[in-house]
Amino acid sequence: MKENMLYLKSNVVIEPLVDRWYAWSHLISPATAAMNIVERHMTIMESFIMDPDIHAQAVSNPKMKGGPFMDIPEKRREDVQKLLESTMTNQQDIIAFCKAVKQLDKLLSTEAKGFGMEDLYPKVPAILRGYVELFYDRNNNPDFRFFESLLYKSKFYNEASQSIALWITNNDHRPFCLSTPRLDEADVLHLSIPFNHPGIDELAKMKNVPQSLGYISSILQISDIQLPLFQTFFTEDAPLPYKKYEGDKIRMRYFGHACVMVETKDVCILVDPLISYYGYQSEVDRFTFEDIPEVIDYVLITHNHQDHILFETLLPLRHKIRNIIVPRQGSGKLEDPDLKIMFNSLGFNNVTAINEMESIRFDKAMIMGLPFIGEHSDLNILTKSCFLVEISGFRLLFLADSRIVESALYQHIQRVIGNVDVMFLGMECDGAPLSWLYGPLMTKKLPRDQDGSRRLAGSDCEKGIALVEIFQPEEVYVYAMGQEPWIEFISSVKYTDESNPIVQSDKLVEWCRTKGLIAERLYGEKELLYQTDLVGIAGHE
């Protein structure tokens, strides 16, 4: 008897987890994963077990949103205890790795005094030997770097920690992902498969292409116990067919936060994919997964923060993506994981890393990586890039969360690339302190005043005006503000009209309009069409 052909329901979440915590990029790279599992996850779990009431009070206070507090009922303390015990048992290598990093930092601070380092190698903690190189910077400060590609081949990269949670959502509410793990729930199905598993692609394809339950169950090795819940994620009802853009213009679609799709009838470029692709009713209009074409020619990644690299979006899109463009790195520094190695480990075999001012050209189109400064708390982060996208002479500049701390840099860039037609700029100009994101990687705690002065901040109005005056765009769009309700579980941002980033971006928009420019702070969804000569444009094979 022939099986019914089924579609994956549009509101099924394919949620990647590491040790039952939301999988963001710092939980993939072995070094940053070790530091976050020990210094973030275990610390939060121990705190919750000791006093869950403090966590309950904190998560009920909007001012504490985004803090290290679990959004889990007190009655589940025993489940958190079991998760902590499981982590301590299954991640002994990772825990030892974190301890060794601290020991190595201490060794260098006490014994590396400007003399040759060869005698220090035998003192490197045993589990790190062969994985690190010791060096001095030009000011005689000691440091080390990892041979990161080797770490991915070692016991410290533990694919057994990776899993996928499947569940149905009907709203945007979710706990802040960096502070709250996903415990067992009756309506959540956990699949113990690594992120490079081909079954994820086959499951994601069923959003648009029907397949039998037997086929997908076999690939994902669904057990008899899991099957009743698993089959609730599917429907016989076909989704609305995607209508490919066949117009003669350049179409720009804003998907929320920093996600923008630039499309012609022949090429599709998607910047920082973070898509609310779950089909449910909402007060905020949005493009969804159903508005993504069958082929994405280029995905551009600007930098390695959790609101710009979202594996919950990228893994289900993996089968559609022809090329991913990431900033080139390769320094091996703990705080700056290599994105090409990371994406390759997750089953993306089409990743290109580009340098600053390096370009990729195809027919009448071009993608160029540009310098990106600011928003990284003055750490030496190399894995970041702005992008210039040019199609048949029409130029869109994606500045992400750049903070123009030195206008001369952008003046030099402008002399090379010229003016642009459209400029996108992130203006979350307050930003969290360094420790909010990078704290688990720091083996010495920064004084509060230093921590508070080093922010994950984008541009304010003054800096935005400087960029507009340098690049002379006809249109200016403020984006990457974290305002959309489906972003809150990642960004923890909740603005009011009096919030400084809103005030500053309003001022920039108003200033631009007084100069005769089109300007807007984007929210929800936006579509624009640009007329240009598109003859000869073709996607890159």
Protein Blocks (a to p, Z undefined) as FASTA:
>chain_A
ZZddddddfkbccdddeehiacdfklmmmmlmmmmmmmmmmmmmmmmmmmmmlmmmmmmp
mklgoiacdcddfklmmmmmmmmmmmmmmmmmmmmmmmmmmmmmmmmmmmmgoiafklmm
mmpcfklgopaccdddfkopacddddfklmmmmmklcfklpccdddddfbfbdcdfklcc
cdddfkbccddddfklmklmmmmmmmmmccdfklmmmmnopafklmmmmmmmpcfbdcdd
ddddfbfbdcdddebjjbccdddfkbccdehiaddfbccddfbdcddfklpcfbdfbacd
fbdcfklbcfklmmmmmmmpmbdcdddehlopaklccfklmmmmnopabbccddehiacd
ehjbccdddddeejilopacfbbcdddddeehiacddekjaccfblklmmmmmmmnopaf
bdcddfbfnopafklmmmmmpmbdcdfklmmmmccddddfklmmmmmmmnopabdcdehk
omamklmmmnopacdfklmklmmmmmmmmmmmmnopacdddehiacddddddfehiacdZ
Z
